[in-house]
């Protein structure tokens, strides 16, 4: 009897935490999404699947804005994740081959420090730096004869005003992960291919990149998930503008749930669950694609 119970005791903590923090919130959210819900009075009326079905109605304006905001989040992923991987890997390679321990430690601290700054503080700092009239960046551009750029008011500059601060915050941790990965690659592999006459680029392509594949997949997946939760940067830097061009899904859901005159909590939760399914499908596809390439 004891031997039969032992496996269940090992998985019991996972089951408890999964139930408490995943299943119960999902069930509660689905329950709320099937009701017209008031922040003050709670449940008001049962609506069934109304909030779900109308998202696919072309005449439902807020549904159109929902899908547009979801696309904005996908755009942010395309603009943010590839540069993050490239920049973090380049920094990790530079530090990995740095001979001075003091210089390497100092550079790691400087690159990692922005990740310890609160997102709201980072957004305020970069909003001040990218200001049109008194911003530091435009002041420097004018000094070299370049006209002022409306960083927070016009496309494509608004995307740079969101992506650059986010990269500034996120590159540090990804760089550390790549550094750890570089240290786990056996030095004997590099020595073996040097005997065969491989140059630095060939060693990078055939040894470094394959050796870093598991960490790269981990970074890409976690950053995609994090990118879908983008909120503070567009809220504080671009205010979702111009128009709704930089209103990501989380910012739109916040406005839907806590609209000053007409808060729509049930509708917002339904949208959040649909968006969650899209995110889960997207991340699963990336993971399966990465696994298929690894097995090829």
C-alpha positions in Angstrom: 0.0 0.0 0.0 2.8 2.4 0.9 4.6 1.7 -2.4 1.4 2.5 -4.3 1.0 5.9 -2.5 4.6 7.0 -2.9 4.3 8.3 -6.5 1.2 10.3 -5.6 3.0 11.9 -2.7 5.7 13.1 -5.0 3.3 14.8 -7.4 0.9 16.0 -4.7 2.7 19.4 -4.2 2.5 20.1 -7.9 -1.2 19.1 -8.1 -2.0 21.3 -5.1 -0.2 24.4 -6.6 -1.5 23.7 -10.1 -5.1 23.5 -8.8 -4.8 26.5 -6.5 -3.1 28.9 -8.9 -4.2 27.6 -12.4 -7.4 25.6 -12.3 -9.3 27.6 -9.6 -8.5 31.0 -11.2 -9.5 29.7 -14.6 -12.7 28.3 -13.3 -13.5 31.5 -11.5 -12.7 33.6 -14.5 -14.9 31.5 -16.7 -17.7 31.9 -14.2 -17.4 35.7 -14.2 -17.2 35.8 -18.0 -20.6 34.2 -18.2 -22.2 37.0 -16.2 -22.7 40.7 -16.5 -20.5 41.7 -13.6 -20.3 45.0 -11.7 -17.3 46.1 -9.7 -19.6 47.5 -7.0 -22.4 44.9 -6.9 -20.7 41.8 -8.3 -22.9 39.4 -10.4 -25.8 41.1 -12.0 -27.2 38.8 -14.8 -26.3 35.5 -16.5 -25.3 36.1 -20.2 -23.9 32.6 -21.1 -21.4 32.7 -23.9 -22.5 36.1 -25.2 -19.2 37.8 -24.4 -17.4 35.1 -26.4 -19.5 34.8 -29.5 -19.7 38.5 -30.1 -15.9 38.8 -30.3 -16.3 37.0 -33.7 -19.1 39.4 -34.8 -17.7 41.9 -37.4 -20.3 44.4 -36.3 -19.1 44.5 -32.7 -16.8 47.4 -32.5 -15.1 46.5 -29.2 -14.4 43.1 -30.6 -12.6 44.6 -33.6 -10.5 46.7 -31.2 -9.8 43.5 -29.2 -8.3 41.7 -32.2 -6.4 44.8 -33.2 -4.8 45.1 -29.7 -3.9 41.4 -29.9 -2.2 42.1 -33.2 -0.4 45.0 -31.6 1.0 42.6 -28.9 2.1 40.3 -31.7 3.8 43.2 -33.5 5.7 44.0 -30.3 6.9 40.4 -30.1 8.3 40.7 -33.7 10.0 44.0 -32.9 11.3 43.0 -29.5 12.3 39.3 -29.2 14.7 38.9 -32.2 16.7 42.1 -31.3 16.7 40.9 -27.6 18.2 37.5 -28.6 20.8 39.0 -30.9 21.9 41.8 -28.5 22.0 39.5 -25.5 24.0 36.9 -27.3 26.5 39.5 -28.6 27.0 40.9 -25.1 27.4 37.4 -23.7 30.0 36.6 -26.3 32.0 39.8 -25.6 32.0 39.2 -21.9 32.8 35.5 -22.3 36.0 36.3 -24.2 36.9 39.3 -22.0 40.3 38.5 -20.3 39.9 41.1 -17.5 37.8 39.7 -14.7 37.3 43.2 -13.2 36.1 44.6 -16.5 33.8 41.6 -17.0 32.2 41.9 -13.6 31.7 45.7 -14.0 30.2 45.3 -17.4 27.8 42.6 -16.1 26.7 44.8 -13.3 26.1 47.8 -15.6 24.1 45.7 -18.1 22.1 43.8 -15.4 21.3 46.9 -13.3 18.4 48.2 -15.5 16.5 45.0 -14.9 16.3 45.9 -11.2 14.6 49.2 -12.0 10.8 49.3 -11.7 9.0 49.3 -15.1 7.1 52.5 -14.2 10.4 54.2 -13.3 12.0 53.1 -16.5 9.0 54.3 -18.6 9.1 57.7 -16.9 12.9 58.0 -17.5 12.6 57.2 -21.2 9.6 59.4 -21.6 11.7 62.3 -20.4 14.6 61.3 -22.6 12.4 61.0 -25.7 10.4 64.1 -25.2 9.8 66.1 -28.4 10.6 69.6 -27.1 12.9 69.1 -24.1 14.0 65.4 -24.5 17.7 64.6 -24.2 17.7 62.5 -27.4 16.2 65.2 -29.6 18.6 67.7 -28.0 21.6 65.6 -29.1 20.1 65.0 -32.5 19.7 68.8 -33.0 23.3 69.2 -32.0 24.5 67.2 -35.0 22.0 68.8 -37.4 19.2 66.2 -37.4 15.6 67.5 -37.0 13.6 66.6 -33.9 11.8 63.2 -34.1 8.3 62.7 -32.6 9.3 59.6 -30.7 6.0 59.3 -28.9 3.5 60.6 -31.4 4.2 59.1 -34.8 4.7 55.7 -36.4 7.3 54.0 -36.6 9.0 56.1 -33.9 6.4 55.1 -31.2 7.5 51.5 -31.6 11.1 52.5 -30.9 10.0 54.4 -27.8 8.5 51.2 -26.5 11.0 48.6 -27.7 14.2 50.4 -26.7 13.3 50.9 -23.0 12.1 47.3 -22.9 15.3 46.0 -24.4 17.3 48.2 -21.9 15.5 46.4 -19.1 15.4 42.8 -20.4 18.8 42.3 -22.1 20.7 41.8 -18.8 19.0 38.6 -17.6 19.1 37.1 -21.1 22.8 37.9 -21.3 23.4 36.1 -18.0 21.6 33.0 -19.3 23.7 33.0 -22.4 26.8 33.4 -20.4 25.9 30.4 -18.3 25.2 28.5 -21.5 28.6 29.4 -23.0 30.4 28.1 -20.0 28.7 24.7 -20.3 29.9 24.1 -23.9 33.0 21.8 -23.7 36.2 23.6 -24.7 37.4 20.3 -26.3 34.8 20.8 -29.1 36.4 24.0 -30.1 39.9 22.5 -30.0 38.8 19.6 -32.1 37.4 21.7 -35.0 40.5 24.0 -34.8 42.5 21.0 -35.7 40.3 20.6 -38.8 41.0 24.2 -39.8 37.6 25.8 -38.7 37.6 29.5 -38.4 35.8 31.6 -35.8 32.6 31.9 -37.8 32.4 28.2 -38.4 32.9 27.5 -34.7 30.1 29.9 -33.8 27.7 28.3 -36.4 28.4 24.7 -35.7 29.3 24.6 -32.0 28.2 27.7 -30.2 24.7 28.1 -31.6 23.8 24.4 -31.3 25.2 24.4 -27.7 23.0 27.4 -26.8 19.8 26.0 -28.4 18.1 24.9 -25.2 18.8 28.3 -23.5 17.8 30.2 -26.7 14.4 28.3 -26.8 13.9 29.1 -23.1 14.7 32.8 -23.6 12.4 33.1 -26.6 9.5 31.4 -25.0 9.7 33.3 -21.7 10.1 36.6 -23.5 7.2 35.9 -25.8 5.0 35.2 -22.7 6.4 38.4 -21.1 5.8 40.4 -24.2 2.1 39.5 -24.2 1.9 41.1 -20.7 3.2 44.5 -22.0 1.4 47.2 -20.2 3.3 50.0 -18.4 5.5 51.1 -21.3 2.7 52.0 -23.7 0.5 53.3 -20.9 3.1 55.7 -19.6 5.2 56.5 -22.7 2.8 56.5 -25.7 -0.6 56.3 -23.9 -1.5 53.6 -26.5 -1.3 56.1 -29.4 -1.3 57.4 -31.9 -4.9 56.3 -32.0 -4.7 52.7 -30.8 -1.6 51.9 -32.7 0.4 50.9 -29.6 -2.4 49.7 -27.4 -1.5 46.1 -26.5 -3.9 43.5 -25.3 -3.3 43.9 -21.6 -3.8 47.7 -21.8 -7.0 47.2 -23.8 -8.3 44.6 -21.3 -7.6 47.1 -18.4 -9.6 49.8 -20.2 -12.4 47.3 -20.9 -12.7 46.2 -17.2 -12.2 49.5 -15.5 -13.8 52.0 -17.8 -14.9 54.9 -15.7 -18.5 55.1 -16.9 -19.2 51.6 -18.1 -16.9 49.0 -16.4 -17.3 45.7 -18.2 -15.6 43.1 -16.0 -17.3 40.0 -17.4 -16.6 41.1 -21.0 -13.0 41.8 -20.1 -12.5 38.4 -18.5 -13.9 36.7 -21.5 -11.5 38.6 -23.7 -8.6 37.7 -21.4 -9.5 34.0 -21.6 -9.6 34.1 -25.4 -6.3 36.0 -25.5 -4.8 33.4 -23.1 -5.8 30.6 -25.5 -4.2 32.5 -28.4 -1.0 33.0 -26.3 -0.9 29.4 -25.3 -1.3 28.3 -28.9 1.4 30.6 -30.1 3.9 29.6 -27.5 3.1 25.9 -28.0 3.7 26.3 -31.7 7.1 27.9 -31.1 8.0 25.1 -28.7 7.0 22.4 -31.1 8.8 24.0 -34.0 12.0 24.3 -31.9 11.7 20.7 -30.8 11.2 19.5 -34.4 14.3 21.4 -35.6 16.3 19.9 -32.8 15.3 16.4 -33.7 15.9 17.0 -37.4 
